C-alpha cells in the first residue's frame, strides 16, 4: 500500500476508530513515555488494523473480533511480510485492543487470545576480531587526508564498535556527554534510560581527532551534537548507516549495518571472558535473555571452527 493510499484510508476511518487510534497514540507517547520510533511503529500497525476492520464495516473498536485480527495478519502474511514483522504486528494489535478494553471502549479484549508467529531464530552477522581490526585500520587510513568528514566517519565506527551502542544512541550524543579523561560516554537508550558506557584508547584517539576538526563542519543548528552531517546539523541514523556500509565495502570485510558493529562488540567482549550481566549493562538490555543470544553466536563460531579444524569432526 502506498503512503498516499494509506493516508486516504486513514482519513476515511469511522470517527470512533479514528478517535481510539489517536487516544492510543497519546497513551504511548505521554503516559508510557515510548520513544518516537516506537510510537510511530505502533501507530502504523494499529492504523493498519483499523483500516482493515473498517473495510469489513467495523465502525468502532467494540466491533473488532478475534477473527478480524487473524484475518488482518493472514492478509499481511499473504503479501510476504516477514515472520518477525508479523510478530510485531500481532504485539501492536494486542496492545491496542487491550488499551481499548481498559478504557471502556470495548467490552472485551479481542486480542487477548491472538497468537504471535514465532520469529525465525536468526543469528546476527558479526565480524571476527581480524575483520573488525581491518575495518578500523582502513577508517584510520582514510582519515589521514585531513578531511573532517573522514575523521568523523572514523570516530563514529570506532565508537560504535568500541562501545556497542545503538545507532540512535550514537546520533543523540552531545559533546558534553563524552568524558575524555575517564573515557566514558553517556547515552540515552530505549525508554529514555541513560547509561554510561566505557570506550578504549583507539576510540578515544579517534574522538580527539574528530573534535579537533568538528568546528569546520558544525553550524549553529548542530547545537551540542557530537557528530554532525555534511550540512552542519546533528547527524541522522541514515547517514551513519551509509557510512558503515561504505567503509565495510571499501575495507573488504562483510557488509554490516551499524547494528552489526553492536553485535560484533558484544560477541567479542563475551569471547574475551566478560560476565553476561556486565555485557547486559553495557548494551542497555532490559532482559538478560536478549543478551544471551550472543552466547549462541559464540557457540556457533566455535562449532564452525571445530568442524573445519578437527580431523574427526
N, C-alpha and C positions, 0 to 999 in steps of 0.2 A: 504494500500500500504506500503510495507516495505521500509526502508531507502535506501537500495541498489537499489531497482527498481525505487524509486523516483529519485535518483541521476542519474541513467541511462537515465530516461526520460528527465531530465534537460539537460543532455549532448547532447541529440539528438534534442533539440529545434532548430527551424529555427533561423539563425543568427539575423534576425531583432527582433524577440520576445525576444531572449536572451539579446540583447543589450538594449531593452526597460526595461526589468526586472532589469538589472544592473543599468541603469540610475535612475530608480525609487528608488532603494535601496540607491543609493548615495544621492539622493534628501532627503530621510527621515533622513539619518544619518548626512549629512553635512549641509543641508540647513534648515531642520526643527528641527534638534537637538534632534531627538527622542532617547529614551533610547535604549540600546542594545536589551532588551527584546521586545520592541515594533517593532524595526526593524526586528528582527527575525520572529515575528508573521506575520507582513505584507508581508515580503518576502516569507514566506511559503505559505500564501494564494494566493498571486499574482502568484507565481510559479505554484501552483496547477491549477489556471485558465489558464495560458499559456500552460501548458501541455495538459489540457483538450481540449483547442481550436486547438492545433496542431494536435490532433487526428482527427479533422474534417477538415483537410487541410487548416487551417488558417496559413498563412505564416508571417504575420506582424500584428501589433495592429490595422491598418486601416481595417483589415478584421474581427475584433471582432464585433459581433452584440449583441443586447439585448437578442436574442434567445439563443445565446451561454451562456451568463451569467445565464439565467434562467435554462437552461439545466444542467449547472455545479452545481448550488445549488440543483436542483432536484436530481441529482445523489448522492450528499452528504446526502440529506435527506433520500434517499432510503437505504443508508447503515447505518442509525441510528444516524447520527450526531445530537447532541442536538440543540434545537432552539437557545440557546444563542450562540453556535458555528456557526450556520448558519447566525445569525445576524452579527457576527464578520466577517465572510467570505464575506458577502454582502458589508459591510462597506469597507473592504480591496479592493474588486473588483471595487467599485465606486471610491475609492481614486486612484487606478491605472489607470483606464480609463480616469478619469478627468485629471490627470497629463499628460497622453499621448496626450490628446486633446490640453492642454495648451502648450505643447512643439511642437506642429505641427506634431506629429507622426500619428495622426488620424484626419480626417476631422470633426468628430462629437464625442461626448462623449456617448459611447454605454451604460454606466451605469447610465446615468442621470435619467432614469425612472425605475431603478431597485428598487423594494420594498424590505424591510428587514422583515424577520419573527419577530414578536414581541416576545421577550423573556418572558417566564413564570415569573410571579411576585412571586419569592420565597423569603420568609423572612429568613434572616440569623439566624443560630443557635447561641444562646448565653447562657452563664452560668448565673444563678441568683447570687446574691451577696454572698449567703452562699456557693455555689459551687465554686465560684472564691476564696473565703477565704480558703476553704478546699484545693484547688489546691496549693495555695501559702504556706499554712502551711505544706503541705506534702513536697513541694520542699525544704522548710527550714529545716525540719527534716532530709531529705535525705542528705542535705549538712553538717549535724553535724559530719559525719565520717571524715571530713578533706580532702576529695577528691577535687582536683582542678576542675575536670570536674563537680562534683555535685554543687560546688559553682558557676561555670559558668552557669550551667543549671538554677539554682535558679535565678541568676541575669537576665538571658535572659527572663524568663517568667514574672518576676516582672516588667521588663522594657516594655515588650510587652503590658501587661495589664495596667501598670501604666501610659503609655503614649498614647496607641492606635496607635503606629506607625506600618508601614508595615514591613514584614519580610525582604524585600530588604533594607529598610532603617536601620533596626537593624544591618544587616550584614555590611553596609557601614560606620558605626560609627567608628571614631578614638578616641583614649584615650583623645586627646585634645578637642574633641567636647563636652565632659562632664564637666559641671561646678558644682562641688560637693558642693560648698558653696551656690550658688543660687538654686541648684537642678533643672538644666535645661540641655537639650541635644540638640545639633544642628544636624539636619538630612537633607539629600538630597532626595527629593521625585521625583515624576514624572516630566518629563521635566526639570530635573536638578534644580528644585526650592528648595531653602533652607528655612527652618523654624526652630524656636526654640520652643521646647516643654517642659513644666514643668513635673516633676515627684515628687512623695511623699516620705515620710520618709522610708517606707518599701523597696521601690526600691532603695533608696539611701543607706540604710544599706546593701542590697544585693550587690550593686555595690562596696561598700567599701570592703566587704569580698572577692569579686572576684578579685579586683585589688591588694589585698594583696598577692594573690597566682598566679596571671596571669603569672609571670615570670617563674613559674615552668612548664608551657606548651608552652609559646611563643618561637618561634625561630626567627632568623633574618629575615626569609622570611615573618613573620607576619607584619613587619613594624610597623605602629602606630595603627593597628587594635585593637579595644576594645575587641572584642570577637574572640577567636581563636579555631580551632578544635584540635582533639587529636594529629594530626601531627604537630601542632605548627604554622599553617598558618591561614590566615583570615578565619573565619567560613563561610560556604556557606548556602544558604536557605534550601537545602535538609537536612542538619544536624539539623538545627533549627526545621524543621517540624517533624523530627524523635523524637527530644527531647520533643516537645509539645505533640505529640501523646502518647509517652511512659508515661509521667508524668500524663496526664489526665487518662490514663488507670489504673495506679498504685494508683492514688488518689481516684478512684471510682466515677469520675464525667463524664458527657457526653464527648465523644470523640470530639476533636476540632483540627483544624489546627491553625497555628499562626494567620491567618486572623480572626478566631473565637474569639480570645482574643481581637482583634481590635474591632470587633462587640460588644463584651461584654463591653469593656471600654466605647464605645460611648453610648450604651444603658444606662449604669449605671450613666454616667455623666448627660445625659438628664433627667433620672428619678430623679436625685438629684436636678434638678431645673436649670441646666445650660442653657444659651441662645443658640439658634440654631446656630447663627452666630459664637459664641465662639467655639462651637464644630466643625463647619466647618473649622475654623482656626487651631484648634488642630489636626484634621485629615488630613489637607492639601488637602481638596476637592476643585476642581476648581469651581464646581457648588453647589449651596445650595440645589438643587433638589436631589443630591446624598446623602447629609446629612439627608434630610427629611425622608428617608426610616427608620431611627432609631426611629422616632416618631411613625411609623406604628408598629414597633416591640413592643414599649411600650404599644400602644393601644391593640394589640393582647394579650399581657401578662395580661393587666387589664381585658380584656374580659374573658380570661380563668379563672382568679381569681374570677370574678363575677359569672360566670357560676357554679363554684364549691362551692361558699360560700353563695350566695343569695338564700333564700328559695323560691323565686318566679322567679328564673332565668329559 
